[in-house]
Amino acid sequence: MSHNAVQAGAYLHHVAFESADPEGLANFYAANMDMDVEKISDTEYRCTGPLRRFVAVKGEDKKLAYAGLAYRNAEILAAQRATAESNGVEILENVSPYFEDGAFAVRDNDGHLICMGVAKTRTTAYLPERDGIHAPTQHLTFASQNVDGFKEFYVDKLGFFLSDRVLHENGDLATVFTTTNHEHHTIACFKSDRTGVDHHSYEAGTFENIKKFCDRFAANDVLLTWGPGRHGPGNNLFVFYTDPDGNWIEISGELENIYDREVIDWPQDPRTLNKWGRAILRS
């Protein structure tokens, strides 16, 4: 698979987080993110909204259980698998319930489980699973002590497209943005003193839809953690909320579309992270 941001066409289909209280976590997403909850068992709950899915499973708070990247078709998926195998990536069994036969999984440099497959239920922006506020599951951002390892795994071994980098004054990587489609980033990574998930994001498309989510959170007495603001890389509007387990939720809008442009390097500076004001620097 070549480094072509459009060819792969993969998108973040769903995320699954562990939680000591998966039922409570699922109910939070249902109430605030306009989702329905399905109880699978006492240890697993699945939330579904328009073009977005969130899974809560019994386990450790703030830990990613798995994430799912959906590919356009079996041929593209097979090309992704071949690329991974040729670069020495171990192919693991798929654990996601949302993918057709032929799906597989990989563990990245920090041990995060990424499932790759063709979605069982094919949807479009015009035919989502149900009505509601628009905001597809859009990207996942990690915190890592080894951002160079992140870049090596996702770009060099999986063939993801490197869209932007944020660099410290000495040239060390502060942030890496990668994509598998025309959107600015699908999976990204911040340099941090910890390893785990920094945030997961939903693309509302417009500021009007962001406001609808903000009003919904406010009606449930959930206050903003950060924003509104506008990022430099990706040029997107954003607000951040914190769920009961401490996971950060980003609701984004107007994310940049790219078509194999050159990589842009940004300085590690508060104005890079938020053009409008306060920034939360990770390193």
N, C-alpha and C positions, 0 to 999 in steps of 0.2 A: 504494500500500500504506500503510495507516494505521500509526500508532505503537502497534500492538497486539502485545504480547509473545507471545501465543498464536497469533494468526492466521498469522504467517509460518511457524512450526513448523520452521524450518531448524535444523540442528544441525551441529556440526563432525564431518564424516565421516572426514577423514584429513588428515595433514600430510606434506609432503615436504621433506626437508632435503638440502642439498648437503653433500658430504664428500670430502676427499682420499682416503679409504679407505671407500667405500660398503659394501663387503662386510663389513669389520670392524664398521662401525657397525650394519649390519643384524643381524649375529650377536649383538651386544651386546643389542639389543632382543629378539631371539628368546630369549636365555638368561634375561634378567632380567624381561621384560614378558610372558612366557608367550605368545610368538608363533611362527608358522612363517615361514620365509624362502623366497621364490621368486626365483630368479635370472632376470631378464628379459634382461639382457645384462651385459657386463663393467662397464657404467657405471650400471646400475639394478638395485636389489634391492627387493622389496616384502615387507613383514612384515604378517601377519594374525593377530589373536587374536580373542577373543570381543568383537564390536562395536567393534573398534579396528583401525586400519591405520596403518602408518608406512612411508614410502618414502625410500630413500637413493639419491641420484644423484651421479654424479661431479661435483665442483666444489670450491667454497671452503668450508672448515669454518665451522660456525655460521651459515650463510646459509639462509634459507627459500627453497626452490625454488618452492613453491606450497602453498596450503591449499585444502581442498575443503569447501564448505558444501552440504549436501544438503537439498533442499526436498521437501515432502510430495507435490507433484504438479506437472504442467506448468502448470496455471492459476496457482498461487501463484508459480511461477518466472517466468512471463511478467509477473506484476504487479511482481515485484522488478526485472525488466529495465526495465519501463516507468518505474518510479520513478527508477532510476538514469539512464536516458536523459533524462528530463524535467528532471533536475537537472544535466545537462551532463557526466555521467560517461561516459568513452569505453568502449565495449563491445569486448572483445578475444576472440580465439579461445580456447576451452577447451583446456587441455593435460592435464587429469586423465583417466586411463584408467578411472575408476570411474563416470563419469556417462553417461547416455543422450544420444542426439542432442537438440540444443536447448540444451545447456549453454553457458555463456559465462564470461568472466572479466573482472575489473576490476583496476586497480592503485590502491592507496590513496595517501594523501598522501605516504607515505614510500617508495612504489614496490613494496610487497609485492603479489604476485600472488594474488588470491583467486578461485578457480573456484566457480561456482554451477551446480547442476544437480540432476537427479533421479537417485538412485542406481540403477545397473543391477541390483544385487542388493538386494532389499528385505528387511530383517531387523527383528526385534523383540527386546525384552528376553527373550522366552521362546524365541525361535528364532534364536540367534546362529549365525554361520558355523561355529563349532566350540565344543566344551566347553572349560572352563578357568576361571581366576579372573575374576570379573566386574569390569570397569573400562572402559566405553566411552570412546573419544576424546571429550573434553568441551569444553575451551576452549584458546584460544591467546592469549597475552599478549605485547604488543610493548613494546620500549623505544624511546622517541622523544624527540627534542629539541623536538618540536612537538605537544604533547598537544592543544592547541586545534584544530590541523589534523586530528588523529585524530577528535575529536568532530564536527567539521564534516563530515568525509567519511562516517563510519559512521552518525551519527544524522541529520544534516541532509540529506545527499544520498542515502543508502541507506535511511533510515527505520528503522534499528535502534532498539530501545527503550533509553533511558538509565536504568539501574537505580540506580547509586550513583556519587558523586564523592568524591574525597579532595582537600582543599584546604589549601594553605599558609596561614599566618596572614594574608598579604596578599591572599588570595582567589585566587591563581594555582592552576591545576589541577596536582595531583600525580599523580592516577590517575583514569582513567575506565573504568567498567564498562558494557558494552552487551550486550544479548541479543536473540536472534531466536526464543526459545521461552520455556517456563515456568521454565527454570533461571536462576539469578541472573546469570550472564554466559557469553557465547559467545566474544566477542572483547573484550579489555581492553587498556589501555595505561598504562605508567608513564612519568612524566617522567624523563629520563635525560640523561647527557652523551654518549650514543651512540645509534645507530639500528640496530635489528635485532629479534631475538626475545628476550624476557626468559625465557619458559618456555612449555612446552605441558603440558597436564594431562589426566589420566585420572580419571574419577569412579568410585571403587570402591564407593561407596554406604554402606559400613559400616566401622567401625574393625576389625572382624574381617578383612575383605578387605584393608585396608591392612596389617595385620599379616602376612598371607600374602605380600604383595609384599615387605615388609621382610625376612622370613625368606628369601625367594628371592634377593634381592640379597645378603644376608649370606652365604648359602651359596656365592655366587660371589665373596666377598671384596670386595664393593662396599659402602662405608659411606655412611651418611646425610650429606648436605650441610647440611640444615636440618630441624628438627622432631624429634618431632611437635609440632604447635601447632594453633591455631585462629585463622583470620582474623576480623576484624571484618566488613567487607563480605562478604556471602555466608555468614558464620557457619560455614564449612566447616573440618573437620579437614584437616590436610595433613602430608605429608612431601615433601622434595625430594631428588632424586639428580642427579648430573652424569654425562652420557655421555662416551665417550672423546674427543669433539670439543669438549667444554665446554658443550654444551647442557644446560639445566636441565629435568628431568622432575619434574612435580608429580603425586603420587597423592593424591587428595582423597576426602573422604567427607562425607555429610550436607549437601551444598550446598543453600542456601536455594532454595525454589520461590517464584516471584512471579507475581502476576496483575494487572499494570497498576497497582501501587501507586505512590505518589508517590516521586520521587527522594529518596534519603537522602544528606546531606552529612556527611562524616567529617573530623576534623582530621588533618593529617599528623603522626602521632605513632606511636612504636613499638607502643603498645598497640592501635592501629587495625590494624596489619599482623599482629600476633600477640598475642592476648588472654592467652596463657599465659607468654610469656617473650621470648626474644631475637628481634629483628626484623632483617631486611636491608633497610634503607631505600635507595631508589634516588635520592632527591633530598631 
